[in-house]
Every structure is written in structure tokens, then in C-alpha cells.
Amino acid sequence: MKKRISQGPAKSLVEKAEIALRQAVAGVIRDHRRLGEPFAIWRDGRVVMVSPDRSEERRVGKECRSRW
């Protein structure tokens, strides 16, 4: 039997899912910025194409954090 190494307090499934989603969003933004392609987000009840420049990346990151 393998012993599990504790890395601090156990995280709930919800916390783990939120971390995974944040990492996925960051990866998509990073890939689209690298390729110079816009990406789609949901803003004010509609889909919006966002330019991959850094100022938009920070804004989108804040929007994602405020929703969770």
C-alpha cells in the first residue's frame, strides 16, 4: 500500500475543480496570445471575442475570479 504524502489541509472537490478550471483558462489565454489569435469569453450575457494582448488578459482573469 502506498503512503499518501500530505501537502497541507485537504482540498474539497469544489476547490480542486476551481483550480483546474483556472489553470485551463490560463493555458487557453497563453496559447491564444502566443498564436496571436483572439479568444471567446462570456461577458454581459453575450459571447465576446477578446484580443490576446496583455491588458485584456488581466481583465479576463479578474472577470473569471469574480465569478467564482
mmCIF file as Biopython writes it, N, C-alpha, C and O atoms, coordinates in Angstrom:
data_model
#
loop_
_atom_site.group_PDB
_atom_site.id
_atom_site.type_symbol
_atom_site.label_atom_id
_atom_site.label_alt_id
_atom_site.label_comp_id
_atom_site.label_asym_id
_atom_site.label_entity_id
_atom_site.label_seq_id
_atom_site.pdbx_PDB_ins_code
_atom_site.Cartn_x
_atom_site.Cartn_y
_atom_site.Cartn_z
_atom_site.occupancy
_atom_site.B_iso_or_equiv
_atom_site.auth_seq_id
_atom_site.auth_asym_id
_atom_site.pdbx_PDB_model_num
ATOM 1   N N  . MET A ? 1  ? 0.828   -1.168 0.000   1.0 0.0 1  A 1 
ATOM 2   C CA . MET A ? 1  ? 0.000   0.000  0.000   1.0 0.0 1  A 1 
ATOM 3   C C  . MET A ? 1  ? 0.883   1.247  0.000   1.0 0.0 1  A 1 
ATOM 4   O O  . MET A ? 1  ? 1.823   1.352  0.788   1.0 0.0 1  A 1 
ATOM 5   N N  . LYS A ? 2  ? 0.569   2.195  -0.897  1.0 0.0 2  A 1 
ATOM 6   C CA . LYS A ? 2  ? 1.346   3.432  -0.959  1.0 0.0 2  A 1 
ATOM 7   C C  . LYS A ? 2  ? 0.880   4.393  0.116   1.0 0.0 2  A 1 
ATOM 8   O O  . LYS A ? 2  ? -0.307  4.488  0.430   1.0 0.0 2  A 1 
ATOM 9   N N  . LYS A ? 3  ? 1.842   5.096  0.664   1.0 0.0 3  A 1 
ATOM 10  C CA . LYS A ? 3  ? 1.524   6.094  1.664   1.0 0.0 3  A 1 
ATOM 11  C C  . LYS A ? 3  ? 1.316   7.436  0.975   1.0 0.0 3  A 1 
ATOM 12  O O  . LYS A ? 3  ? 2.111   7.828  0.121   1.0 0.0 3  A 1 
ATOM 13  N N  . ARG A ? 4  ? 0.277   8.121  1.333   1.0 0.0 4  A 1 
ATOM 14  C CA . ARG A ? 4  ? -0.010  9.425  0.748   1.0 0.0 4  A 1 
ATOM 15  C C  . ARG A ? 4  ? 0.730   10.498 1.546   1.0 0.0 4  A 1 
ATOM 16  O O  . ARG A ? 4  ? 0.655   10.534 2.774   1.0 0.0 4  A 1 
ATOM 17  N N  . ILE A ? 5  ? 1.446   11.369 0.832   1.0 0.0 5  A 1 
ATOM 18  C CA . ILE A ? 5  ? 2.168   12.451 1.488   1.0 0.0 5  A 1 
ATOM 19  C C  . ILE A ? 5  ? 1.232   13.649 1.586   1.0 0.0 5  A 1 
ATOM 20  O O  . ILE A ? 5  ? 0.701   14.116 0.579   1.0 0.0 5  A 1 
ATOM 21  N N  . SER A ? 6  ? 1.037   14.133 2.784   1.0 0.0 6  A 1 
ATOM 22  C CA . SER A ? 6  ? 0.139   15.262 2.994   1.0 0.0 6  A 1 
ATOM 23  C C  . SER A ? 6  ? 0.809   16.554 2.555   1.0 0.0 6  A 1 
ATOM 24  O O  . SER A ? 6  ? 1.980   16.792 2.852   1.0 0.0 6  A 1 
ATOM 25  N N  . GLN A ? 7  ? 0.057   17.380 1.847   1.0 0.0 7  A 1 
ATOM 26  C CA . GLN A ? 7  ? 0.569   18.677 1.404   1.0 0.0 7  A 1 
ATOM 27  C C  . GLN A ? 7  ? -0.311  19.778 1.971   1.0 0.0 7  A 1 
ATOM 28  O O  . GLN A ? 7  ? -0.779  20.642 1.228   1.0 0.0 7  A 1 
ATOM 29  N N  . GLY A ? 8  ? -0.537  19.758 3.251   1.0 0.0 8  A 1 
ATOM 30  C CA . GLY A ? 8  ? -1.388  20.751 3.889   1.0 0.0 8  A 1 
ATOM 31  C C  . GLY A ? 8  ? -2.797  20.229 4.029   1.0 0.0 8  A 1 
ATOM 32  O O  . GLY A ? 8  ? -3.052  19.037 3.858   1.0 0.0 8  A 1 
ATOM 33  N N  . PRO A ? 9  ? -3.721  21.138 4.343   1.0 0.0 9  A 1 
ATOM 34  C CA . PRO A ? 9  ? -5.111  20.713 4.539   1.0 0.0 9  A 1 
ATOM 35  C C  . PRO A ? 9  ? -5.716  20.154 3.255   1.0 0.0 9  A 1 
ATOM 36  O O  . PRO A ? 9  ? -5.415  20.619 2.155   1.0 0.0 9  A 1 
ATOM 37  N N  . ALA A ? 10 ? -6.570  19.152 3.414   1.0 0.0 10 A 1 
ATOM 38  C CA . ALA A ? 10 ? -7.213  18.532 2.255   1.0 0.0 10 A 1 
ATOM 39  C C  . ALA A ? 10 ? -8.134  19.539 1.582   1.0 0.0 10 A 1 
ATOM 40  O O  . ALA A ? 10 ? -8.818  20.316 2.248   1.0 0.0 10 A 1 
ATOM 41  N N  . LYS A ? 11 ? -8.142  19.516 0.249   1.0 0.0 11 A 1 
ATOM 42  C CA . LYS A ? 11 ? -8.993  20.422 -0.511  1.0 0.0 11 A 1 
ATOM 43  C C  . LYS A ? 11 ? -10.261 19.687 -0.909  1.0 0.0 11 A 1 
ATOM 44  O O  . LYS A ? 11 ? -10.250 18.489 -1.193  1.0 0.0 11 A 1 
ATOM 45  N N  . SER A ? 12 ? -11.354 20.441 -0.921  1.0 0.0 12 A 1 
ATOM 46  C CA . SER A ? 12 ? -12.617 19.848 -1.335  1.0 0.0 12 A 1 
ATOM 47  C C  . SER A ? 12 ? -12.608 19.650 -2.842  1.0 0.0 12 A 1 
ATOM 48  O O  . SER A ? 12 ? -11.775 20.210 -3.555  1.0 0.0 12 A 1 
ATOM 49  N N  . LEU A ? 13 ? -13.540 18.852 -3.307  1.0 0.0 13 A 1 
ATOM 50  C CA . LEU A ? 13 ? -13.664 18.612 -4.739  1.0 0.0 13 A 1 
ATOM 51  C C  . LEU A ? 13 ? -13.945 19.920 -5.484  1.0 0.0 13 A 1 
ATOM 52  O O  . LEU A ? 13 ? -13.441 20.133 -6.587  1.0 0.0 13 A 1 
ATOM 53  N N  . VAL A ? 14 ? -14.737 20.780 -4.884  1.0 0.0 14 A 1 
ATOM 54  C CA . VAL A ? 14 ? -15.059 22.073 -5.493  1.0 0.0 14 A 1 
ATOM 55  C C  . VAL A ? 14 ? -13.796 22.914 -5.652  1.0 0.0 14 A 1 
ATOM 56  O O  . VAL A ? 14 ? -13.582 23.525 -6.699  1.0 0.0 14 A 1 
ATOM 57  N N  . GLU A ? 15 ? -12.963 22.946 -4.620  1.0 0.0 15 A 1 
ATOM 58  C CA . GLU A ? 15 ? -11.718 23.710 -4.691  1.0 0.0 15 A 1 
ATOM 59  C C  . GLU A ? 15 ? -10.790 23.149 -5.765  1.0 0.0 15 A 1 
ATOM 60  O O  . GLU A ? 15 ? -10.164 23.905 -6.509  1.0 0.0 15 A 1 
ATOM 61  N N  . LYS A ? 16 ? -10.704 21.831 -5.843  1.0 0.0 16 A 1 
ATOM 62  C CA . LYS A ? 16 ? -9.865  21.206 -6.863  1.0 0.0 16 A 1 
ATOM 63  C C  . LYS A ? 16 ? -10.376 21.523 -8.263  1.0 0.0 16 A 1 
ATOM 64  O O  . LYS A ? 16 ? -9.586  21.788 -9.169  1.0 0.0 16 A 1 
ATOM 65  N N  . ALA A ? 17 ? -11.703 21.497 -8.443  1.0 0.0 17 A 1 
ATOM 66  C CA . ALA A ? 17 ? -12.294 21.804 -9.746  1.0 0.0 17 A 1 
ATOM 67  C C  . ALA A ? 17 ? -12.027 23.253 -10.125 1.0 0.0 17 A 1 
ATOM 68  O O  . ALA A ? 17 ? -11.709 23.546 -11.277 1.0 0.0 17 A 1 
ATOM 69  N N  . GLU A ? 18 ? -12.154 24.161 -9.163  1.0 0.0 18 A 1 
ATOM 70  C CA . GLU A ? 18 ? -11.903 25.575 -9.431  1.0 0.0 18 A 1 
ATOM 71  C C  . GLU A ? 18 ? -10.453 25.807 -9.846  1.0 0.0 18 A 1 
ATOM 72  O O  . GLU A ? 18 ? -10.189 26.575 -10.771 1.0 0.0 18 A 1 
ATOM 73  N N  . ILE A ? 19 ? -9.528  25.159 -9.178  1.0 0.0 19 A 1 
ATOM 74  C CA . ILE A ? 19 ? -8.107  25.280 -9.526  1.0 0.0 19 A 1 
ATOM 75  C C  . ILE A ? 19 ? -7.869  24.762 -10.941 1.0 0.0 19 A 1 
ATOM 76  O O  . ILE A ? 19 ? -7.163  25.393 -11.729 1.0 0.0 19 A 1 
ATOM 77  N N  . ALA A ? 20 ? -8.458  23.616 -11.257 1.0 0.0 20 A 1 
ATOM 78  C CA . ALA A ? 20 ? -8.287  23.036 -12.596 1.0 0.0 20 A 1 
ATOM 79  C C  . ALA A ? 20 ? -8.859  23.960 -13.677 1.0 0.0 20 A 1 
ATOM 80  O O  . ALA A ? 20 ? -8.250  24.128 -14.733 1.0 0.0 20 A 1 
ATOM 81  N N  . LEU A ? 21 ? -10.018 24.555 -13.418 1.0 0.0 21 A 1 
ATOM 82  C CA . LEU A ? 21 ? -10.624 25.471 -14.395 1.0 0.0 21 A 1 
ATOM 83  C C  . LEU A ? 21 ? -9.768  26.720 -14.588 1.0 0.0 21 A 1 
ATOM 84  O O  . LEU A ? 21 ? -9.580  27.179 -15.715 1.0 0.0 21 A 1 
ATOM 85  N N  . ARG A ? 22 ? -9.252  27.267 -13.492 1.0 0.0 22 A 1 
ATOM 86  C CA . ARG A ? 22 ? -8.388  28.449 -13.604 1.0 0.0 22 A 1 
ATOM 87  C C  . ARG A ? 22 ? -7.131  28.134 -14.424 1.0 0.0 22 A 1 
ATOM 88  O O  . ARG A ? 22 ? -6.707  28.936 -15.256 1.0 0.0 22 A 1 
ATOM 89  N N  . GLN A ? 23 ? -6.549  26.970 -14.182 1.0 0.0 23 A 1 
ATOM 90  C CA . GLN A ? 23 ? -5.358  26.575 -14.932 1.0 0.0 23 A 1 
ATOM 91  C C  . GLN A ? 23 ? -5.682  26.389 -16.408 1.0 0.0 23 A 1 
ATOM 92  O O  . GLN A ? 23 ? -4.882  26.751 -17.270 1.0 0.0 23 A 1 
ATOM 93  N N  . ALA A ? 24 ? -6.846  25.829 -16.703 1.0 0.0 24 A 1 
ATOM 94  C CA . ALA A ? 24 ? -7.252  25.631 -18.097 1.0 0.0 24 A 1 
ATOM 95  C C  . ALA A ? 24 ? -7.455  26.970 -18.796 1.0 0.0 24 A 1 
ATOM 96  O O  . ALA A ? 24 ? -7.011  27.149 -19.930 1.0 0.0 24 A 1 
ATOM 97  N N  . VAL A ? 25 ? -8.118  27.904 -18.136 1.0 0.0 25 A 1 
ATOM 98  C CA . VAL A ? 25 ? -8.342  29.235 -18.719 1.0 0.0 25 A 1 
ATOM 99  C C  . VAL A ? 25 ? -7.006  29.931 -18.962 1.0 0.0 25 A 1 
ATOM 100 O O  . VAL A ? 25 ? -6.798  30.530 -20.017 1.0 0.0 25 A 1 
ATOM 101 N N  . ALA A ? 26 ? -6.110  29.854 -17.994 1.0 0.0 26 A 1 
ATOM 102 C CA . ALA A ? 26 ? -4.793  30.479 -18.154 1.0 0.0 26 A 1 
ATOM 103 C C  . ALA A ? 26 ? -4.047  29.869 -19.336 1.0 0.0 26 A 1 
ATOM 104 O O  . ALA A ? 26 ? -3.384  30.584 -20.086 1.0 0.0 26 A 1 
ATOM 105 N N  . GLY A ? 27 ? -4.152  28.552 -19.507 1.0 0.0 27 A 1 
ATOM 106 C CA . GLY A ? 27 ? -3.491  27.887 -20.634 1.0 0.0 27 A 1 
ATOM 107 C C  . GLY A ? 27 ? -4.063  28.315 -21.964 1.0 0.0 27 A 1 
ATOM 108 O O  . GLY A ? 27 ? -3.316  28.520 -22.921 1.0 0.0 27 A 1 
ATOM 109 N N  . VAL A ? 28 ? -5.382  28.455 -22.045 1.0 0.0 28 A 1 
ATOM 110 C CA . VAL A ? 28 ? -6.016  28.900 -23.299 1.0 0.0 28 A 1 
ATOM 111 C C  . VAL A ? 28 ? -5.571  30.318 -23.636 1.0 0.0 28 A 1 
ATOM 112 O O  . VAL A ? 28 ? -5.219  30.605 -24.780 1.0 0.0 28 A 1 
ATOM 113 N N  . ILE A ? 29 ? -5.586  31.202 -22.645 1.0 0.0 29 A 1 
ATOM 114 C CA . ILE A ? 29 ? -5.165  32.586 -22.883 1.0 0.0 29 A 1 
ATOM 115 C C  . ILE A ? 29 ? -3.711  32.616 -23.333 1.0 0.0 29 A 1 
ATOM 116 O O  . ILE A ? 29 ? -3.361  33.336 -24.268 1.0 0.0 29 A 1 
ATOM 117 N N  . ARG A ? 30 ? -2.869  31.840 -22.674 1.0 0.0 30 A 1 
ATOM 118 C CA . ARG A ? 30 ? -1.441  31.795 -23.021 1.0 0.0 30 A 1 
ATOM 119 C C  . ARG A ? 30 ? -1.250  31.300 -24.459 1.0 0.0 30 A 1 
ATOM 120 O O  . ARG A ? 30 ? -0.468  31.875 -25.216 1.0 0.0 30 A 1 
ATOM 121 N N  . ASP A ? 31 ? -1.964  30.235 -24.831 1.0 0.0 31 A 1 
ATOM 122 C CA . ASP A ? 31 ? -1.840  29.689 -26.187 1.0 0.0 31 A 1 
ATOM 123 C C  . ASP A ? 31 ? -2.331  30.677 -27.241 1.0 0.0 31 A 1 
ATOM 124 O O  . ASP A ? 31 ? -1.686  30.864 -28.272 1.0 0.0 31 A 1 
ATOM 125 N N  . HIS A ? 32 ? -3.461  31.301 -26.982 1.0 0.0 32 A 1 
ATOM 126 C CA . HIS A ? 32 ? -4.004  32.253 -27.950 1.0 0.0 32 A 1 
ATOM 127 C C  . HIS A ? 32 ? -3.104  33.475 -28.075 1.0 0.0 32 A 1 
ATOM 128 O O  . HIS A ? 32 ? -2.931  34.004 -29.173 1.0 0.0 32 A 1 
ATOM 129 N N  . ARG A ? 33 ? -2.530  33.930 -26.967 1.0 0.0 33 A 1 
ATOM 130 C CA . ARG A ? 33 ? -1.608  35.070 -27.032 1.0 0.0 33 A 1 
ATOM 131 C C  . ARG A ? 33 ? -0.372  34.703 -27.846 1.0 0.0 33 A 1 
ATOM 132 O O  . ARG A ? 33 ? 0.108   35.492 -28.660 1.0 0.0 33 A 1 
ATOM 133 N N  . ARG A ? 34 ? 0.134   33.496 -27.613 1.0 0.0 34 A 1 
ATOM 134 C CA . ARG A ? 34 ? 1.328   33.050 -28.350 1.0 0.0 34 A 1 
ATOM 135 C C  . ARG A ? 34 ? 1.057   32.991 -29.850 1.0 0.0 34 A 1 
ATOM 136 O O  . ARG A ? 34 ? 1.918   33.334 -30.661 1.0 0.0 34 A 1 
ATOM 137 N N  . LEU A ? 35 ? -0.159  32.550 -30.213 1.0 0.0 35 A 1 
ATOM 138 C CA . LEU A ? 35 ? -0.521  32.433 -31.626 1.0 0.0 35 A 1 
ATOM 139 C C  . LEU A ? 35 ? -1.070  33.736 -32.209 1.0 0.0 35 A 1 
ATOM 140 O O  . LEU A ? 35 ? -1.250  33.851 -33.421 1.0 0.0 35 A 1 
ATOM 141 N N  . GLY A ? 36 ? -1.335  34.716 -31.342 1.0 0.0 36 A 1 
ATOM 142 C CA . GLY A ? 36 ? -1.878  35.989 -31.802 1.0 0.0 36 A 1 
ATOM 143 C C  . GLY A ? 36 ? -3.329  35.909 -32.241 1.0 0.0 36 A 1 
ATOM 144 O O  . GLY A ? 36 ? -3.778  36.716 -33.055 1.0 0.0 36 A 1 
ATOM 145 N N  . GLU A ? 37 ? -4.061  34.948 -31.712 1.0 0.0 37 A 1 
ATOM 146 C CA . GLU A ? 37 ? -5.462  34.765 -32.095 1.0 0.0 37 A 1 
ATOM 147 C C  . GLU A ? 37 ? -6.380  35.224 -30.969 1.0 0.0 37 A 1 
ATOM 148 O O  . GLU A ? 37 ? -6.067  35.013 -29.797 1.0 0.0 37 A 1 
ATOM 149 N N  . PRO A ? 38 ? -7.507  35.848 -31.305 1.0 0.0 38 A 1 
ATOM 150 C CA . PRO A ? 38 ? -8.472  36.221 -30.265 1.0 0.0 38 A 1 
ATOM 151 C C  . PRO A ? 38 ? -9.147  34.981 -29.683 1.0 0.0 38 A 1 
ATOM 152 O O  . PRO A ? 38 ? -9.152  33.918 -30.304 1.0 0.0 38 A 1 
ATOM 153 N N  . PHE A ? 39 ? -9.713  35.125 -28.490 1.0 0.0 39 A 1 
ATOM 154 C CA . PHE A ? 39 ? -10.435 34.017 -27.876 1.0 0.0 39 A 1 
ATOM 155 C C  . PHE A ? 39 ? -11.795 34.519 -27.416 1.0 0.0 39 A 1 
ATOM 156 O O  . PHE A ? 39 ? -11.993 35.721 -27.238 1.0 0.0 39 A 1 
ATOM 157 N N  . ALA A ? 40 ? -12.719 33.606 -27.226 1.0 0.0 40 A 1 
ATOM 158 C CA . ALA A ? 40 ? -14.090 33.957 -26.875 1.0 0.0 40 A 1 
ATOM 159 C C  . ALA A ? 40 ? -14.319 33.830 -25.374 1.0 0.0 40 A 1 
ATOM 160 O O  . ALA A ? 40 ? -13.865 32.880 -24.737 1.0 0.0 40 A 1 
ATOM 161 N N  . ILE A ? 41 ? -15.037 34.814 -24.824 1.0 0.0 41 A 1 
ATOM 162 C CA . ILE A ? 41 ? -15.462 34.757 -23.422 1.0 0.0 41 A 1 
ATOM 163 C C  . ILE A ? 41 ? -16.929 35.160 -23.352 1.0 0.0 41 A 1 
ATOM 164 O O  . ILE A ? 41 ? -17.486 35.681 -24.318 1.0 0.0 41 A 1 
ATOM 165 N N  . TRP A ? 42 ? -17.547 34.916 -22.205 1.0 0.0 42 A 1 
ATOM 166 C CA . TRP A ? 42 ? -18.926 35.312 -21.970 1.0 0.0 42 A 1 
ATOM 167 C C  . TRP A ? 42 ? -18.877 36.590 -21.146 1.0 0.0 42 A 1 
ATOM 168 O O  . TRP A ? 42 ? -18.336 36.591 -20.040 1.0 0.0 42 A 1 
ATOM 169 N N  . ARG A ? 43 ? -19.440 37.689 -21.672 1.0 0.0 43 A 1 
ATOM 170 C CA . ARG A ? 43 ? -19.425 38.969 -20.970 1.0 0.0 43 A 1 
ATOM 171 C C  . ARG A ? 43 ? -20.777 39.651 -21.149 1.0 0.0 43 A 1 
ATOM 172 O O  . ARG A ? 43 ? -21.242 39.830 -22.274 1.0 0.0 43 A 1 
ATOM 173 N N  . ASP A ? 44 ? -21.397 40.025 -20.055 1.0 0.0 44 A 1 
ATOM 174 C CA . ASP A ? 44 ? -22.677 40.746 -20.075 1.0 0.0 44 A 1 
ATOM 175 C C  . ASP A ? 44 ? -23.746 40.021 -20.893 1.0 0.0 44 A 1 
ATOM 176 O O  . ASP A ? 44 ? -24.488 40.650 -21.647 1.0 0.0 44 A 1 
ATOM 177 N N  . GLY A ? 45 ? -23.820 38.710 -20.742 1.0 0.0 45 A 1 
ATOM 178 C CA . GLY A ? 45 ? -24.876 37.949 -21.391 1.0 0.0 45 A 1 
ATOM 179 C C  . GLY A ? 45 ? -24.660 37.631 -22.851 1.0 0.0 45 A 1 
ATOM 180 O O  . GLY A ? 45 ? -25.586 37.181 -23.526 1.0 0.0 45 A 1 
ATOM 181 N N  . ARG A ? 46 ? -23.450 37.857 -23.361 1.0 0.0 46 A 1 
ATOM 182 C CA . ARG A ? 46 ? -23.171 37.506 -24.756 1.0 0.0 46 A 1 
ATOM 183 C C  . ARG A ? 46 ? -21.708 37.084 -24.931 1.0 0.0 46 A 1 
ATOM 184 O O  . ARG A ? 46 ? -20.847 37.366 -24.096 1.0 0.0 46 A 1 
ATOM 185 N N  . VAL A ? 47 ? -21.472 36.412 -26.028 1.0 0.0 47 A 1 
ATOM 186 C CA . VAL A ? 47 ? -20.114 35.968 -26.345 1.0 0.0 47 A 1 
ATOM 187 C C  . VAL A ? 47 ? -19.355 37.128 -26.961 1.0 0.0 47 A 1 
ATOM 188 O O  . VAL A ? 47 ? -19.861 37.807 -27.855 1.0 0.0 47 A 1 
ATOM 189 N N  . VAL A ? 48 ? -18.129 37.356 -26.477 1.0 0.0 48 A 1 
ATOM 190 C CA . VAL A ? 48 ? -17.290 38.449 -26.955 1.0 0.0 48 A 1 
ATOM 191 C C  . VAL A ? 48 ? -15.934 37.881 -27.355 1.0 0.0 48 A 1 
ATOM 192 O O  . VAL A ? 48 ? -15.351 37.082 -26.623 1.0 0.0 48 A 1 
ATOM 193 N N  . MET A ? 49 ? -15.437 38.289 -28.508 1.0 0.0 49 A 1 
ATOM 194 C CA . MET A ? 49 ? -14.086 37.907 -28.928 1.0 0.0 49 A 1 
ATOM 195 C C  . MET A ? 49 ? -13.111 38.913 -28.326 1.0 0.0 49 A 1 
ATOM 196 O O  . MET A ? 49 ? -13.297 40.123 -28.453 1.0 0.0 49 A 1 
ATOM 197 N N  . VAL A ? 50 ? -12.067 38.401 -27.670 1.0 0.0 50 A 1 
ATOM 198 C CA . VAL A ? 50 ? -11.119 39.235 -26.952 1.0 0.0 50 A 1 
ATOM 199 C C  . VAL A ? 50 ? -9.755  39.152 -27.611 1.0 0.0 50 A 1 
ATOM 200 O O  . VAL A ? 50 ? -9.274  38.070 -27.950 1.0 0.0 50 A 1 
ATOM 201 N N  . SER A ? 51 ? -9.141  40.318 -27.787 1.0 0.0 51 A 1 
ATOM 202 C CA . SER A ? 51 ? -7.789  40.380 -28.320 1.0 0.0 51 A 1 
ATOM 203 C C  . SER A ? 51 ? -6.832  39.771 -27.298 1.0 0.0 51 A 1 
ATOM 204 O O  . SER A ? 51 ? -7.019  39.955 -26.095 1.0 0.0 51 A 1 
ATOM 205 N N  . PRO A ? 52 ? -5.819  39.053 -27.754 1.0 0.0 52 A 1 
ATOM 206 C CA . PRO A ? 52 ? -4.931  38.366 -26.801 1.0 0.0 52 A 1 
ATOM 207 C C  . PRO A ? 52 ? -3.830  39.241 -26.198 1.0 0.0 52 A 1 
ATOM 208 O O  . PRO A ? 52 ? -2.837  38.706 -25.705 1.0 0.0 52 A 1 
ATOM 209 N N  . ASP A ? 53 ? -3.976  40.577 -26.221 1.0 0.0 53 A 1 
ATOM 210 C CA . ASP A ? 53 ? -2.922  41.402 -25.625 1.0 0.0 53 A 1 
ATOM 211 C C  . ASP A ? 53 ? -2.964  41.299 -24.101 1.0 0.0 53 A 1 
ATOM 212 O O  . ASP A ? 53 ? -3.960  40.846 -23.537 1.0 0.0 53 A 1 
ATOM 213 N N  . ARG A ? 54 ? -1.913  41.706 -23.449 1.0 0.0 54 A 1 
ATOM 214 C CA . ARG A ? 54 ? -1.775  41.506 -22.003 1.0 0.0 54 A 1 
ATOM 215 C C  . ARG A ? 54 ? -2.820  42.253 -21.180 1.0 0.0 54 A 1 
ATOM 216 O O  . ARG A ? 54 ? -3.269  41.724 -20.163 1.0 0.0 54 A 1 
ATOM 217 N N  . SER A ? 55 ? -3.224  43.454 -21.573 1.0 0.0 55 A 1 
ATOM 218 C CA . SER A ? 55 ? -4.205  44.200 -20.785 1.0 0.0 55 A 1 
ATOM 219 C C  . SER A ? 55 ? -5.531  43.447 -20.744 1.0 0.0 55 A 1 
ATOM 220 O O  . SER A ? 55 ? -6.179  43.400 -19.698 1.0 0.0 55 A 1 
ATOM 221 N N  . GLU A ? 56 ? -5.941  42.866 -21.853 1.0 0.0 56 A 1 
ATOM 222 C CA . GLU A ? 56 ? -7.177  42.087 -21.880 1.0 0.0 56 A 1 
ATOM 223 C C  . GLU A ? 56 ? -7.025  40.820 -21.056 1.0 0.0 56 A 1 
ATOM 224 O O  . GLU A ? 56 ? -7.977  40.385 -20.408 1.0 0.0 56 A 1 
ATOM 225 N N  . GLU A ? 57 ? -5.854  40.231 -21.072 1.0 0.0 57 A 1 
ATOM 226 C CA . GLU A ? 57 ? -5.629  39.002 -20.305 1.0 0.0 57 A 1 
ATOM 227 C C  . GLU A ? 57 ? -5.861  39.254 -18.822 1.0 0.0 57 A 1 
ATOM 228 O O  . GLU A ? 57 ? -6.507  38.449 -18.152 1.0 0.0 57 A 1 
ATOM 229 N N  . ARG A ? 58 ? -5.344  40.353 -18.307 1.0 0.0 58 A 1 
ATOM 230 C CA . ARG A ? 58 ? -5.540  40.669 -16.884 1.0 0.0 58 A 1 
ATOM 231 C C  . ARG A ? 58 ? -7.010  40.925 -16.593 1.0 0.0 58 A 1 
ATOM 232 O O  . ARG A ? 58 ? -7.529  40.493 -15.563 1.0 0.0 58 A 1 
ATOM 233 N N  . ARG A ? 59 ? -7.680  41.628 -17.500 1.0 0.0 59 A 1 
ATOM 234 C CA . ARG A ? 59 ? -9.102  41.924 -17.304 1.0 0.0 59 A 1 
ATOM 235 C C  . ARG A ? 59 ? -9.929  40.641 -17.291 1.0 0.0 59 A 1 
ATOM 236 O O  . ARG A ? 59 ? -10.798 40.470 -16.436 1.0 0.0 59 A 1 
ATOM 237 N N  . VAL A ? 60 ? -9.665  39.746 -18.228 1.0 0.0 60 A 1 
ATOM 238 C CA . VAL A ? 60 ? -10.393 38.482 -18.296 1.0 0.0 60 A 1 
ATOM 239 C C  . VAL A ? 60 ? -10.107 37.659 -17.048 1.0 0.0 60 A 1 
ATOM 240 O O  . VAL A ? 60 ? -11.014 37.035 -16.497 1.0 0.0 60 A 1 
ATOM 241 N N  . GLY A ? 61 ? -8.865  37.650 -16.598 1.0 0.0 61 A 1 
ATOM 242 C CA . GLY A ? 61 ? -8.521  36.921 -15.380 1.0 0.0 61 A 1 
ATOM 243 C C  . GLY A ? 61 ? -9.314  37.425 -14.180 1.0 0.0 61 A 1 
ATOM 244 O O  . GLY A ? 61 ? -9.785  36.629 -13.367 1.0 0.0 61 A 1 
ATOM 245 N N  . LYS A ? 62 ? -9.464  38.750 -14.067 1.0 0.0 62 A 1 
ATOM 246 C CA . LYS A ? 62 ? -10.245 39.321 -12.975 1.0 0.0 62 A 1 
ATOM 247 C C  . LYS A ? 62 ? -11.709 38.929 -13.102 1.0 0.0 62 A 1 
ATOM 248 O O  . LYS A ? 62 ? -12.353 38.620 -12.099 1.0 0.0 62 A 1 
ATOM 249 N N  . GLU A ? 63 ? -12.243 38.937 -14.312 1.0 0.0 63 A 1 
ATOM 250 C CA . GLU A ? 63 ? -13.642 38.541 -14.507 1.0 0.0 63 A 1 
ATOM 251 C C  . GLU A ? 63 ? -13.857 37.095 -14.092 1.0 0.0 63 A 1 
ATOM 252 O O  . GLU A ? 63 ? -14.863 36.773 -13.461 1.0 0.0 63 A 1 
ATOM 253 N N  . CYS A ? 64 ? -12.923 36.225 -14.439 1.0 0.0 64 A 1 
ATOM 254 C CA . CYS A ? 64 ? -13.047 34.809 -14.075 1.0 0.0 64 A 1 
ATOM 255 C C  . CYS A ? 64 ? -13.014 34.642 -12.562 1.0 0.0 64 A 1 
ATOM 256 O O  . CYS A ? 64 ? -13.795 33.871 -12.003 1.0 0.0 64 A 1 
ATOM 257 N N  . ARG A ? 65 ? -12.111 35.363 -11.896 1.0 0.0 65 A 1 
ATOM 258 C CA . ARG A ? 65 ? -12.013 35.236 -10.440 1.0 0.0 65 A 1 
ATOM 259 C C  . ARG A ? 65 ? -13.280 35.757 -9.760  1.0 0.0 65 A 1 
ATOM 260 O O  . ARG A ? 65 ? -13.722 35.186 -8.763  1.0 0.0 65 A 1 
ATOM 261 N N  . SER A ? 66 ? -13.868 36.832 -10.286 1.0 0.0 66 A 1 
ATOM 262 C CA . SER A ? 66 ? -15.039 37.408 -9.627  1.0 0.0 66 A 1 
ATOM 263 C C  . SER A ? 66 ? -16.260 36.508 -9.764  1.0 0.0 66 A 1 
ATOM 264 O O  . SER A ? 66 ? -17.178 36.606 -8.950  1.0 0.0 66 A 1 
ATOM 265 N N  . ARG A ? 67 ? -16.298 35.644 -10.757 1.0 0.0 67 A 1 
ATOM 266 C CA . ARG A ? 67 ? -17.449 34.776 -10.948 1.0 0.0 67 A 1 
ATOM 267 C C  . ARG A ? 67 ? -17.415 33.577 -10.005 1.0 0.0 67 A 1 
ATOM 268 O O  . ARG A ? 67 ? -18.463 32.995 -9.727  1.0 0.0 67 A 1 
ATOM 269 N N  . TRP A ? 68 ? -16.224 33.186 -9.500  1.0 0.0 68 A 1 
ATOM 270 C CA . TRP A ? 68 ? -16.135 32.003 -8.635  1.0 0.0 68 A 1 
ATOM 271 C C  . TRP A ? 68 ? -16.027 32.461 -7.250  1.0 0.0 68 A 1 
ATOM 272 O O  . TRP A ? 68 ? -15.939 31.643 -6.334  1.0 0.0 68 A 1 
#
